[in-house]
Amino acid sequence: MKALKVRCFGDTLVKLSLLIANDDGISTGLRALANAAAERGHDVFIATTSNHSSGASKSISFKARYRLTRLFDKYDALVADSTPATAVGIALDSLGRKFNFVISGVNSGPNIGLWDVLSSGTVGAVLEGVTRGYKGIAVSLVARDWSEYQSLGYEAYYTAARLAINLLELLADEPWEAPLLNLNVPTWTLRGVQVATLETASQFEVYKCREGLCDMSRWTLESAYRCATPNSDVCLIKQGFATLTPLTFAVTGPMDWLVKKLGKREATFSWIT
């Protein structure tokens, strides 16, 4: 499969209203994404959290405090003392305004493979919008070692953000067949963009446990992620490509085997009283 040639920003542009979220709180990646969108003339509103929320998935709070403010001295924003999905939900329910897309990131860390995607607060923020009829992109920055994020500057996040906004503009008028696009961008090189399948192979050892304490924060791309499926996001990221994976959620699985086993769709059991 050849890498996609994503054309550079052009002069013709339809202004979009974007709800920008993330799971790292008020962070460099969030600022880069907001700036990349605003510099293209898009309308930006930020919905984020007051805390770091990696691994929050689409978890929500039944009660949550929030405040309206301005972030980075230029963007209207909502900051919730809760999860990324809650922040997005509050923004969609309380602001009385419509957005064209929800875009989340730029995340400090990979969101590749089934385990990451199901756990990701970055993906979960967009998924909250998906459950309300919106489409969107989750964008993450992938280093080869967890320690590299400590030295990454603004430009690394801005590169990923620019690519995400570029792709969004290219696809804005398309009839999306999947409501959520998951973009991962490598830090060490960028050979192009590949449309990738989601790697579903089992994860390597996630937690490192010793004397009653477990930690999963120290990892390397090579040791933590299994490349088992050709053209998967994990395999292509390791080759230096940015990966774009269309995702759908909560799709009903095959039913015939259950109906056959139970005898009929409305099964009855003698032990149910």
Backbone hydrogen bonds in HBPLUS format (Angstrom, degrees):
<---DONOR---> <-ACCEPTOR-->    atom                        ^
c    i                          cat <-CA-CA->   ^        H-A-AA   ^      H-
h    n   atom  resd res      DA  || num        DHA   H-A  angle D-A-AA Bond
n    s   type  num  typ     dist DA aas  dist angle  dist       angle   num
A0004-LEU N   A0193-VAL O   2.61 MM 189  5.19 164.5  1.63 168.2 164.3     1
A0043-ASP N   A0016-LEU O   2.83 MM  27  6.10 151.0  1.92 160.2 168.1     2
A0100-ASN N   A0017-SER O   2.72 MM  83  5.28 160.4  1.75 145.2 152.0     3
A0018-LEU N   A0043-ASP O   2.81 MM  25  6.00 176.2  1.81 168.7 167.5     4
A0045-PHE N   A0018-LEU O   3.06 MM  27  6.37 148.7  2.17 167.8 174.7     5
A0019-LEU N   A0101-PHE O   3.07 MM  82  6.41 171.2  2.08 160.9 163.3     6
A0103-ILE N   A0019-LEU O   2.94 MM  84  6.31 161.0  1.98 154.9 160.2     7
A0020-ILE N   A0045-PHE O   2.81 MM  25  6.09 167.2  1.83 160.6 164.6     8
A0047-ALA N   A0020-ILE O   2.80 MM  27  6.08 160.8  1.84 156.0 160.3     9
A0021-ALA N   A0103-ILE O   2.95 MM  82  6.28 155.5  2.01 142.5 149.7    10
A0105-GLY N   A0021-ALA O   2.84 MM  84  6.35 154.7  1.90 147.6 146.6    11
A0053-SER N   A0023-ASP O   2.73 MM  30  4.94 159.8  1.77 152.3 156.5    12
A0031-ARG N   A0027-SER O   3.10 MM   4  6.39 161.4  2.14 148.5 153.3    13
A0032-ALA N   A0028-THR O   2.91 MM   4  6.14 160.1  1.95 152.8 158.4    14
A0033-LEU N   A0029-GLY O   3.08 MM   4  6.24 156.8  2.14 143.3 148.8    15
A0034-ALA N   A0030-LEU O   3.00 MM   4  6.21 166.5  2.02 154.2 157.7    16
A0035-ASN N   A0031-ARG O   2.90 MM   4  6.02 163.1  1.93 151.1 156.3    17
A0036-ALA N   A0032-ALA O   2.91 MM   4  6.03 161.1  1.94 146.7 152.1    18
A0037-ALA N   A0033-LEU O   3.10 MM   4  6.27 154.9  2.16 146.1 152.1    19
A0038-ALA N   A0034-ALA O   2.91 MM   4  6.08 167.1  1.92 153.2 157.2    20
A0039-GLU N   A0035-ASN O   2.85 MM   4  5.88 161.4  1.88 154.5 159.0    21
A0040-ARG N   A0037-ALA O   3.15 MM   3  5.39 143.1  2.29 102.0 112.6    22
A0042-HIS N   A0037-ALA O   3.20 MM   5  5.55 154.9  2.26 150.5 143.4    23
A0041-GLY N   A0038-ALA O   2.84 MM   3  5.03 159.8  1.88 111.3 116.1    24
A0046-ILE N   A0076-ASP O   3.11 MM  30  6.47 169.2  2.12 150.0 152.6    25
A0078-LEU N   A0046-ILE O   2.79 MM  32  6.19 147.8  1.90 150.8 161.4    26
A0048-THR N   A0078-LEU O   2.95 MM  30  6.38 162.4  1.98 168.2 172.9    27
A0080-ALA N   A0048-THR O   2.95 MM  32  6.38 164.0  1.98 150.2 151.4    28
A0050-SER N   A0080-ALA O   2.98 MM  30  5.97 145.3  2.11 147.5 146.7    29
A0056-ALA N   A0053-SER O   3.17 MM   3  5.63 139.3  2.35 143.8 140.0    30
A0059-SER N   A0056-ALA O   3.04 MM   3  5.82 163.3  2.07 143.2 148.3    31
A0057-SER N   A0119-SER O   3.03 MM  62  4.63 125.5  2.34 130.0 123.9    32
A0081-ASP N   A0065-ARG O   2.83 MM  16  5.55 170.5  1.84 162.0 163.4    33
A0067-ARG N   A0079-VAL O   2.97 MM  12  5.45 146.1  2.09 139.2 149.6    34
A0079-VAL N   A0067-ARG O   2.94 MM  12  5.45 166.5  1.96 160.0 163.6    35
A0069-THR N   A0077-ALA O   2.95 MM   8  5.31 163.5  1.98 142.3 146.7    36
A0077-ALA N   A0069-THR O   2.90 MM   8  5.31 148.2  2.00 155.0 148.4    37
A0071-LEU N   A0075-TYR O   2.86 MM   4  5.27 154.8  1.92 147.8 153.1    38
A0074-LYS N   A0071-LEU O   3.16 MM   3  6.13 172.7  2.16 127.8 128.2    39
A0075-TYR N   A0071-LEU O   3.11 MM   4  5.27 163.1  2.14 149.8 153.6    40
A0087-ALA N   A0083-THR O   2.97 MM   4  6.28 158.7  2.02 154.2 159.9    41
A0088-VAL N   A0084-PRO O   3.03 MM   4  6.33 160.2  2.07 152.2 156.8    42
A0089-GLY N   A0085-ALA O   2.87 MM   4  6.05 161.7  1.90 147.7 153.5    43
A0090-ILE N   A0086-THR O   2.82 MM   4  6.02 161.5  1.85 156.8 160.8    44
A0091-ALA N   A0087-ALA O   3.04 MM   4  6.21 160.6  2.08 144.5 150.0    45
A0092-LEU N   A0088-VAL O   2.94 MM   4  6.19 161.1  1.98 154.4 159.2    46
A0093-ASP N   A0089-GLY O   2.96 MM   4  6.08 144.0  2.09 143.4 153.3    47
A0094-SER N   A0090-ILE O   2.79 MM   4  5.68 148.8  1.89 154.6 160.7    48
A0095-LEU N   A0091-ALA O   3.35 MM   4  5.65 153.7  2.42 137.8 140.0    49
A0102-VAL N   A0135-LYS O   3.10 MM  33  6.39 157.7  2.15 146.1 153.1    50
A0137-ILE N   A0102-VAL O   3.12 MM  35  6.73 132.9  2.36 142.3 155.5    51
A0104-SER N   A0137-ILE O   2.86 MM  33  6.34 159.1  1.90 157.0 164.2    52
A0139-VAL N   A0104-SER O   2.82 MM  35  6.17 163.7  1.85 168.6 173.8    53
A0107-ASN N   A0139-VAL O   3.03 MM  32  6.41 166.5  2.04 141.5 143.0    54
A0141-LEU N   A0107-ASN O   2.92 MM  34  5.83 165.6  1.94 152.0 154.4    55
A0109-GLY N   A0141-LEU O   3.16 MM  32  5.52 132.6  2.40 141.2 154.5    56
A0117-VAL N   A0113-GLY O   3.10 MM   4  6.29 174.7  2.10 160.5 162.2    57
A0114-LEU N   A0199-GLU O   2.79 MM  85  6.04 142.0  1.93 170.6 176.5    58
A0118-LEU N   A0114-LEU O   3.01 MM   4  6.10 164.9  2.03 156.3 159.5    59
A0119-SER N   A0115-TRP O   3.23 MM   4  6.27 133.1  2.46 138.3 150.0    60
A0119-SER N   A0116-ASP O   3.02 MM   3  5.17 133.8  2.25 100.3 113.7    61
A0120-SER N   A0116-ASP O   2.87 MM   4  5.74 129.7  2.13 153.9 167.8    62
A0124-GLY N   A0120-SER O   2.91 MM   4  5.99 151.6  1.99 133.4 142.7    63
A0125-ALA N   A0121-GLY O   2.94 MM   4  6.02 141.7  2.09 139.6 146.2    64
A0127-LEU N   A0123-VAL O   2.89 MM   4  6.14 158.6  1.93 152.2 159.5    65
A0128-GLU N   A0124-GLY O   2.98 MM   4  6.18 143.2  2.11 143.6 150.8    66
A0129-GLY N   A0126-VAL O   2.92 MM   3  5.17 118.7  2.30 102.1 117.3    67
A0130-VAL N   A0126-VAL O   2.91 MM   4  6.30 149.0  2.00 146.0 156.1    68
A0131-THR N   A0127-LEU O   2.98 MM   4  6.27 153.1  2.05 152.1 156.6    69
A0132-ARG N   A0129-GLY O   2.93 MM   3  5.15 149.1  2.02 105.4 115.5    70
A0134-TYR N   A0129-GLY O   2.91 MM   5  5.03 162.2  1.95 139.0 133.6    71
A0133-GLY N   A0130-VAL O   3.05 MM   3  5.12 164.3  2.07 113.0 113.1    72
A0136-GLY N   A0179-PRO O   3.01 MM  43  6.53 152.4  2.09 159.0 167.8    73
A0181-LEU N   A0136-GLY O   2.99 MM  45  6.42 161.6  2.03 153.5 159.5    74
A0138-ALA N   A0181-LEU O   2.93 MM  43  6.36 158.2  1.98 160.1 166.9    75
A0183-LEU N   A0138-ALA O   2.73 MM  45  5.94 166.5  1.74 175.8 176.7    76
A0140-SER N   A0183-LEU O   2.90 MM  43  6.34 147.6  2.01 149.5 160.0    77
A0185-VAL N   A0140-SER O   2.91 MM  45  6.27 160.3  1.95 159.9 165.7    78
A0142-VAL N   A0185-VAL O   2.82 MM  43  5.73 173.6  1.82 145.3 146.9    79
A0187-THR N   A0142-VAL O   2.92 MM  45  5.92 137.5  2.11 162.6 154.7    80
A0221-LEU N   A0144-ARG O   2.99 MM  77  4.87 166.5  2.00 121.5 125.1    81
A0148-GLU N   A0145-ASP O   3.04 MM   3  5.65 156.8  2.10 118.7 125.3    82
A0146-TRP N   A0219-TRP O   3.07 MM  73  5.56 166.8  2.08 160.4 157.0    83
A0150-GLN N   A0147-SER O   3.32 MM   3  5.92 151.7  2.40 112.5 118.9    84
A0151-SER N   A0148-GLU O   3.09 MM   3  5.67 150.3  2.19 113.7 121.3    85
A0152-LEU N   A0149-TYR O   3.40 MM   3  5.11 152.9  2.48  94.1 101.6    86
A0156-ALA N   A0153-GLY O   3.26 MM   3  5.87 137.3  2.45 113.0 121.8    87
A0158-TYR N   A0154-TYR O   2.87 MM   4  6.08 156.8  1.93 154.8 162.7    88
A0159-THR N   A0155-GLU O   2.90 MM   4  6.03 150.6  1.99 145.9 151.7    89
A0160-ALA N   A0156-ALA O   3.41 MM   4  6.71 161.1  2.45 142.5 146.0    90
A0161-ALA N   A0157-TYR O   2.88 MM   4  6.13 155.3  1.94 148.0 156.0    91
A0162-ARG N   A0158-TYR O   2.81 MM   4  5.96 162.6  1.84 151.8 155.5    92
A0163-LEU N   A0159-THR O   3.12 MM   4  6.33 157.6  2.18 144.7 150.6    93
A0164-ALA N   A0160-ALA O   2.99 MM   4  6.23 156.2  2.05 146.3 152.8    94
A0165-ILE N   A0161-ALA O   2.96 MM   4  6.26 163.1  1.99 156.4 159.9    95
A0166-ASN N   A0162-ARG O   2.88 MM   4  5.99 157.4  1.93 147.1 154.2    96
A0167-LEU N   A0163-LEU O   2.93 MM   4  6.15 165.4  1.96 152.7 155.6    97
A0168-LEU N   A0164-ALA O   2.93 MM   4  6.14 156.7  1.98 145.9 153.0    98
A0169-GLU N   A0165-ILE O   2.94 MM   4  6.15 159.3  1.98 150.6 155.1    99
A0170-LEU N   A0166-ASN O   3.05 MM   4  6.34 156.5  2.11 148.4 155.1   100
A0171-LEU N   A0167-LEU O   2.99 MM   4  6.15 143.1  2.13 146.8 156.4   101
A0172-ALA N   A0168-LEU O   2.82 MM   4  5.58 117.5  2.21 145.1 159.0   102
A0174-GLU N   A0171-LEU O   2.97 MM   3  5.22 160.9  2.01 114.6 120.8   103
A0247-LEU N   A0180-LEU O   2.74 MM  67  5.24 164.5  1.76 167.5 169.7   104
A0182-ASN N   A0245-THR O   2.85 MM  63  4.99 166.7  1.87 138.5 143.0   105
A0245-THR N   A0182-ASN O   2.94 MM  63  4.99 161.6  1.98 131.9 137.4   106
A0184-ASN N   A0243-THR O   2.95 MM  59  5.28 154.0  2.02 146.8 154.9   107
A0243-THR N   A0184-ASN O   2.91 MM  59  5.28 149.7  2.00 146.0 154.8   108
A0191-ARG N   A0240-GLY O   2.96 MM  49  5.73 174.2  1.96 149.5 151.5   109
A0242-ALA N   A0192-GLY O   2.91 MM  50  6.13 166.2  1.93 170.0 166.1   110
A0194-GLN N   A0242-ALA O   2.81 MM  48  6.21 161.1  1.85 162.1 166.7   111
A0244-LEU N   A0194-GLN O   2.91 MM  50  6.16 153.2  1.98 151.2 154.0   112
A0196-ALA N   A0244-LEU O   3.01 MM  48  5.79 153.4  2.08 124.8 132.9   113
A0197-THR N   A0231-ASN O   3.10 MM  34  6.33 160.6  2.14 144.3 147.7   114
A0233-ASP N   A0197-THR O   2.77 MM  36  5.91 136.9  1.95 169.7 171.9   115
A0208-LYS N   A0215-ASP O   2.85 MM   7  5.24 162.7  1.88 141.5 147.4   116
A0215-ASP N   A0208-LYS O   2.90 MM   7  5.24 150.5  1.99 133.1 141.9   117
A0210-ARG N   A0213-LEU O   2.85 MM   3  5.40 158.1  1.89 146.9 153.1   118
A0213-LEU N   A0210-ARG O   3.04 MM   3  5.40 160.0  2.08 114.4 120.8   119
A0224-ALA N   A0220-THR O   2.96 MM   4  5.86 154.5  2.03 154.7 160.5   120
A0225-TYR N   A0221-LEU O   3.37 MM   4  5.87 148.8  2.48 136.1 140.3   121
A0232-SER N   A0229-THR O   3.03 MM   3  5.46 134.8  2.24 147.3 140.6   122
A0236-LEU N   A0232-SER O   2.99 MM   4  6.15 170.0  2.00 159.2 161.9   123
A0237-ILE N   A0233-ASP O   2.98 MM   4  5.94 156.1  2.04 144.1 150.6   124
A0238-LYS N   A0234-VAL O   3.17 MM   4  6.32 162.1  2.20 148.5 153.0   125
A0239-GLN N   A0236-LEU O   3.06 MM   3  4.97 135.2  2.27  93.2 106.1   126
A0241-PHE N   A0236-LEU O   3.08 MM   5  5.56 165.9  2.10 149.8 146.4   127
A0240-GLY N   A0237-ILE O   2.87 MM   3  5.12 162.3  1.90 112.0 117.3   128
A0258-LEU N   A0255-MET O   3.00 MM   3  5.47 127.3  2.29 111.3 124.6   129
A0259-VAL N   A0255-MET O   3.02 MM   4  6.30 166.1  2.04 160.1 164.5   130
A0260-LYS N   A0256-ASP O   2.81 MM   4  5.94 161.7  1.84 152.9 158.2   131
A0261-LYS N   A0257-TRP O   3.04 MM   4  6.08 154.8  2.11 134.1 141.0   132
A0262-LEU N   A0258-LEU O   2.86 MM   4  5.98 163.8  1.89 155.5 159.7   133
A0263-GLY N   A0259-VAL O   2.87 MM   4  5.75 124.1  2.19 137.6 150.5   134
A0272-ILE N   A0269-PHE O   3.07 MM   3  5.56 165.4  2.09 115.2 119.8   135
